[in-house]
Amino acid sequence: MSRTAPSMPAAEEPLAVFTYLARAGLLLEALQKESLGTFDLSFVEYSVLRLLARAGAAQQLSPSRLAEQVVRTTGAMTKILDRLERRGLLERVPDPTD
């Protein structure tokens, strides 16, 4: 005998999906804070470092490209890069084409 989930009224389905996604988001955020807190990094800071590591030294990423990839404004990205540079986690170099 197979068990199926109880059906819900069609009007409640979008709300239920939203609720499940919101709960998953909260759990993911808590896991990120727990995992990255040891290193005193926010998730966006980790994401920037990960993107830079993945690109490698041969391919530099501009602040505007990083901002686009982590969905931040260029002003916010400047602040993130400043924090990471002060902590010695990255070094910015001038773009020779700028």
Disulfide bonds with the S-S distance in Angstrom:
none
